[in-house]
Amino acid sequence: MSSNAQPSPVLPRAGVLGGGQLGRMLSLAGYPLGIRLRHIGGPDDTSAGEVAEEVKAGYDDRETLARFANGLNVVTYESENIPLETAEFLAQRVSLQPPIAALAASQDRLHEKRFFESVGVQTAPYAQVDSIENLNRALARIGTPAILKTRRFGYDGKGQAVIRDEAHAADALHQLGGTNLILEGFVRFERELSIIAVRSTNGETRFYPLVENHHEAGILRLSIAPAPELTPVLQQQGETIARRVLEQLDYAGVLAIELFQAGDQLLANEMAPRVHNSGHWTIEGATVSQFENHLRAILGLPLGETDAIGYSAMVNVIGTIPALAAVLAFPEAHLHLYGKQPRANRKLGHITVRGDDPVRVRATAEKLREIVRT
Amino acid sequence: MSSNAQPSPVLPRAGVLGGGQLGRMLSLAGYPLGIRLRHIGGPDDTSAGEVAEEVKAGYDDRETLARFANGLNVVTYESENIPLETAEFLAQRVSLQPPIAALAASQDRLHEKRFFESVGVQTAPYAQVDSIENLNRALARIGTPAILKTRRFGYDGKGQAVIRDEAHAADALHQLGGTNLILEGFVRFERELSIIAVRSTNGETRFYPLVENHHEAGILRLSIAPAPELTPVLQQQGETIARRVLEQLDYAGVLAIELFQAGDQLLANEMAPRVHNSGHWTIEGATVSQFENHLRAILGLPLGETDAIGYSAMVNVIGTIPALAAVLAFPEAHLHLYGKQPRANRKLGHITVRGDDPVRVRATAEKLREIVRT
């Protein structure tokens, strides 16, 4: 060290359970702040390990988990499907954020619905289903059509069956394993929205504007931010829902809640205690992204501004990777690839278009959607 | 590979000579596009190697250089002080961009001035100096005060001596080694500006708005973008200068030209054939950053939009790293640390403030400058 060397501040280190695209974008957001991330990834994960340190290990490998946690200021996760035992094991060694209660509430659809109810957040009607008897009782109460879902590990439309009439109840029950299910009533909603909220360990809370989401075959294809015709009343309603969840859980980190808009009413569909696909637009479209704010929040640093800069639309890249030049030919397109091998129905990247004219942004996004489809 | 696997497109790979902060930010810009970078770094470089693949090697280590170039689509550099022999050796193996002519013109102040002259770009008066005799002749022609500079390896105000009167000429000459020098006349300029331009291998060219730069002790401290009171005429003049340089050199990549504004006239001070400190604001302040556009340009991909989004100010972090929380307490501040050990006068990071109100942006930047000073 030379004689004019200055003391080097101790910069935080964070761990992420998961080596997918969410972890990758967290790591990329951490570097500019001097926050380095370390990931635990599964055998097929290639996204985070390409840009940051990754340990390949199963969530039951306690020796590796203990070594992983060593020297970290905080551990977070990119999926709600982390075994609770893993989370508890780590939480004894290092701060784990968002808290285990958030993980527990969100990894089981039944617990999640009950949790929403407990904080006064409205949801679709639902019932626990473990047999044909209580399925039939539930159908009698909730009516058809209704959706039977597995309570755990459902994502991107998997683990679901629509029951259009009671005659097909037994089939649906059988198809989903017969037990540990939930029946949800159909909500006649106009559109799907989501709110991305962030709360720091010290209680500071910020909200991004509500986003409108478009799914196809159960997978998010397009998010528009802010949601078209977003009124202050609607935004306020979304923030109230998120705030109740955040405060009840003494939450730290980014939280996403998927919402149905029915008339001027918002119903909570599900929540994700993590950064969320419908918040990817914030990288270019908001002052500070959901990824950077998640890191700030779990480390107790001041949160960044969450306001939208103009209008954004995000298109998911699914199944195949388009030619770089075809996407970049739109000079306002921002391509984000995840370093994953193409495979049918796999999220491989996303493209964000940002601008000052919402009509033009939307039109460009639709053109990109065509390119991504082919 | 599963049966529904799709072909994976071949994504480009690029090499960077240099492992400092410019290389680091190029690598971070490459990941979202699926462009992976590999660096050659010196023993003290810690910036790029923290975020990307880095090979430690000297520029005369041809065996390592050849291995480094293997499998790359293009090689670029983050400093104009790359030995020309190294560049030529690599250019025989792989596309090297910006072209060697740009490197040659910019690493020697005398060649640079002559090059500017050759394309009709105005500069301060100058003269080659290799002895007390031609220094005295030059002073008689150019007058005092004047600045004696080493022709090569000067940066951040190093390798310069101001000659206020002819009596001190011999001292200055001696101090700078007596030979391979250039004398430059003092320009009575109102302010220092710079233009960041980008040209692709296929000739597509874009320009960022001119930036106003403030130096202290020879080191850039603050850039304001777009430059206050930037008129279309001034912008056009800057673009004309840059375009002449780009076209004469059949240039690909980002080019920075430092300018003096004297009245309504722009004089070229020096050029850098690379991404540039006065363009760091483009990460948040322009639609597509100089780093991403440099990669697009050298790979022949379509260029991204270079327009400013509102107003930006960039403050350099020099010598010591401030507390994270002190910087992030400004919710519109974007901190970029470079993974370097603090040392007096060393560039350790930068902070960009972006917003819609130029007065507020500037005021916040001044507050951050105070924090960074302490």
Interface residues (C-beta under 8 A of the other chain):
Chain A: M1 S2 N4 A5 Q6 P7 S8 P9 L11 P12 R24 L28 Y31 P32 L33 G34 R36 E50 V51 T287 V288 R296 L301 P302 L303 G304 E305 I309 G310 G319 T320 I321 A323 L324 A325 L328 A329 P331 E332 A333 H334 L335 H336 L337 G339 Q341 P342 R343 A344 G349 R354
Chain B: M1 S2 N4 A5 Q6 P7 S8 P9 L11 P12 R24 L28 Y31 P32 L33 G34 R36 E50 V51 T287 V288 R296 L301 P302 L303 G304 E305 I309 G310 G319 T320 I321 A323 L324 A325 L328 A329 P331 E332 A333 H334 L335 H336 L337 G339 Q341 P342 R343 A344 G349 R354
